[in-house]
Amino acid sequence: MNLKEALELSIEAEKNAMERYTNLAKEVEDPETRLMLEQIAREEAGHLKKLKERLKAVTLLD
């Protein structure tokens, strides 16, 4: 696996995690748990953005 492939795999994992936490937040009844899950989803979105930026940089170097 090369760097580009690793980044693509990581991007997919972050997308899945973000969706999972977002969906869980919609399902829970406890407001505190919902807020925590929404925060985690936002963190995953931040990770996703960084990974996409790195992938773009790597792709430009090819």
Secondary structure, DSSP 8 states (H G I E B T S, - for coil): --HHHHHHHHHHHHHHHHHHHHHHHHH---HHHHHHHHHHHHHHHHHHHHHHHHHHHHHHH-
